[in-house]
Amino acid sequence: MSSHREAPEIAKDPVADSSDLYAFVSPSQPDTVTLIANYVPVQLPSGGPNFFEFGDDVRYEIHVDNDGDGYPDVTYRFEFTTEITNQNSFLYNTGPIESLESKNWNRRQFYRLTRIADGREHVLAHKLPCPPCNVGPLSTPNYQNLVKQATFKLSTGEKVFAGQRADGFFVDLGAVFDLGTLRPFQQLHVAGKKLFKTEGEPVNALDRLNVHSIAVQVPLSKVRRRASRYGYADRASTIGVWTSASRQQVRVLGERVAADTAAGPFTQVSRLGNPLFNEVIVPMSKKDLWNTLPPSEDKRFAGFVERPELAALLPTLYPGVFPNLDALNKAKKPRADLVAILLTGVPAGLIDGFANTTGDVQADMLRLNTAIRPSRRPDRFGVLGGDLAGFPNGRRVGDDVVTIALRAIAGLTVPLVDRTFKPDAAAAAVTPGLDAGDVTAPFLGDFPFLGTPYDGFNNPPAKKS
């Protein structure tokens, strides 16, 4: 998965688990950037009577670095509080929830939004309401209307939403983690022989599951550094984005306190920049450490990017399919292409008309060149498909990041830095075989972009007699 349960300790703390991050120039408002961070992954829709929610004791943040040092220059902080209307009811709701002020809604969440820039905190909004979870057709009969009520345009120019959405990440987990099996490959041939012996159609393991999203649409002027800072436009227009979750260091339990109490300074327990970075790059023994560090410390992990374990496994798992990749691995030449994609951004001159470098500091961030306008016809393979507005230039909700990452690791991007290298034929074909069409809840054309969350009544679908 992109970052669902990707490290041992955060797998035990789903409320603070950052599962996906998106950053892209807004299609309908290209003078803004949309930033979306998902938390609380792997939600079954039928979650009552205690439905999923954000943590009141977790500090959720989306960070923007606009000078390339791996530290945040702009941060949007979301802090939540929960209120119970009827202290004597066990129910989430006692009737239809038709508005955010409904008296039938018993457990409600609100949040404070703070913008931090230039060392100063500015509270943009107090007590903004989240929508309820999508319980079912009787409890939440017009869910889309509740989402509209919970989407706010602030006087400072930001648009903001926080609440439940359908998980938009698509991956065939059952196959990928069964020693790298890729089910569609039995249909492909190289040199007259089948690449794989596996059978069956790929399955989106995250379909019909929900997440909780924090989303903010920000004017570009609020996240970009002025061009005069660098003297040229590419660096000034490129931002690095990551999300984090933090908890206070002390938790007090016992009969003498009314409820669990947190105290002390906040410490980071989760973060996410590029999809799959901690998932498949960072080794198991260092995953928990990685979650506690800022991107500025990612030079510690550069060796795992330069020689990724998965690149070494592919020729072993599929003998004869990746001979050129195998030779590259045995030469022990650092993968400068992956370092550029994941840790520094792609410099000018490697791809015609494209650059999203942030400088020499190695940091895992989603790098977005905000000067590149949204595509009228997005290609799900992003930059690899000739669409410069897609991953790894930021990340849109429909980008097929698993296929893009697999093809890059398999050697397809090596010619960017070594024109003498010829990728194996399989490198351009490797894929788990899924796309946005395998997400049952379709993406939206506008903010907050992720689909309507699945309701508990219809999921799983009722069997017909």
Salt bridges, closest charged atoms under 4 A:
GLU9 OE2 - LYS12 NZ 3.14
ASP13 OD2 - ARG247 NE 2.79
ASP20 OD2 - HIS4 NE2 3.68
ASP20 OD1 - ARG395 NH1 2.87
GLU53 OE2 - ARG107 NH2 2.84
ASP57 OD2 - ARG247 NH1 2.84
GLU61 OE1 - HIS63 NE2 3.61
GLU61 OE2 - ARG77 NE 2.63
ASP67 OD2 - ARG225 NH2 3.54
ASP73 OD1 - ARG225 NH2 3.23
GLU79 OE2 - ARG59 NE 3.69
GLU79 OE1 - ARG112 NH2 3.10
GLU83 OE2 - LYS127 NZ 2.94
GLU121 OE2 - ARG77 NH1 3.51
ASP167 OD2 - HIS4 NE2 2.89
ASP172 OD2 - ARG183 NE 2.76
ASP260 OD2 - ARG251 NH2 2.47
GLU297 OE1 - ARG300 NE 3.26
ASP298 OD1 - ARG271 NH2 2.58
ASP326 OD2 - LYS330 NZ 3.28
ASP337 OD2 - ARG335 NH2 2.93
ASP387 OD2 - ARG396 NH1 2.81
ASP399 OD1 - ARG396 NH2 2.89
ASP400 OD2 - ARG380 NH1 2.64
ASP418 OD2 - LYS333 NZ 3.57
